[in-house]
Amino acid sequence: ATPPREPAVVLTPKPSPRPRINGPRVFGVRPGAPFLFAIPATGMRPMTFTARNLPQGLQLDPVSGLITGQIIQSGKYDVKLRAQNRLGAAERTLTIKCGDTIALTPPMGWNSWNCFGCDVTEANVRAAADALVASGLSQHGWTYINIDDCWQGAREAGIIHPNPKFSDLKALADYVHGQGLKMGLYSSPGPRTCASHEGSHGHEFADAQQYAAWGFDYLKYDWCSYGMLHPNPDLARMQEPYRLMRKALDEAPRDIVYSLCQYGMGKVWEWGAEVGGNAWRTTGDITDTWSSMSGIGFAQAGREAHAGPGHWNDPDMLVVGQVGWSARVRPTRLTPNEQYTHVSLWCLLSAPLLIGCDLTRLDEFALGLLTNDEVIEVNQDELGRQAARLRQEGTTEIWTKPMADGSTVAGLFNRGAEEVGIAVAPGDLGLEGKCVVRDLWRQWDLGTFAGPVTATVPRHGVVLLKFKPLRPKR
Ligand code: GAL
């Protein structure tokens, strides 16, 4: 059936010209690893940045807001960030935790697969980095530029080289880092990747060293042909290649986010953290249909116990904007409300947020979906609690996520084909007394409620509400 045409209503307000500091409030780094953190801030330029209590070994560029260097001494550092322009100033504390855990909040960035598939080129990757900055997305915390499958060329004397579509990966990573962004790539524990390129089997340590030498910050490690070596793996066998690459990454002189991709086999969420994954795919590949996206998203219920700072369930990448898995991109087949459901649910789930669209073709609607700081804050909250399903009634569902500030965010979802009213009261969320209730997409307060709030939720849509108790629990 052809879905009814819906207007693509942009709910996200335009950012204020006054400074606002966005992005994570907590950032993990290992001692001695190269440090790179660009303070994400919206507001009119020129802007000047300062940082009080920066740990020894770090420097801040006051014009770009880029913090670089190296921390030698493990510890927890509360850094006071300040951004100032002609119209005002904003402050925020960034807690830097120098220890053994990175990815303290879910990684946010872009990945080439859902847009360009195997046709990805160096020019696409550079353009994606440029667009992440030019569109303003990086000011909202979007950071990683990840090349998926199909960058690999020949292996010579054990050393992996890119294919001719990529002239120089070191130069590319330097270029991306120069913009305050980070760089990711993809391999397989098998001899071949899913698209039949050279995998890492038997070369794990050399590859990890090579990725670090090029300057990569993120590795997606995809099972693929490993299954041909071991057709009916038991649990130990499933874990083995992931443990091996973990060891190899530990020896690399950089912080590299380690993203496991094996489609959820062996209930990976139960052991992904133990084998050293920072994230693990819990599902097969997503595609841009309602049944795929909602089927995957709503099936995450019950997995919330396994996610937390440094280790995240990954229900796969975003399919908003222009996608296509090839050089020919086209608009996502998700309706506007389905896209609000997609982004809201992924934020509630504390999922890694990897934009899968062509960033050079963002329209106002896609930009609105990806630049709502109050919605992104749900994803980046420092407690790192993944939302749980509170209630399911017919085709409506309520999912809730506790936040560090004592509030609870509730997603009121309508999986049905007709508009419905969904009601929820602070008491249902375990909150006492009156709450200020805020609509996060529209960024406005609905009022103060002790009893139920009823929201009208469109077909396949969502209303995302934050309940903040007037008197927080001690
Ligand atoms: C699949 C993976 C996709 C993409 C693709 C590349 O196995 O799930 O996300 O990485 O391989 O060939």
Residues whose N, C-alpha, C, O or C-beta is under 5 A from the ligand:
A	BS01	GAL	W113 D148 D149 C194 A195 D222 D285
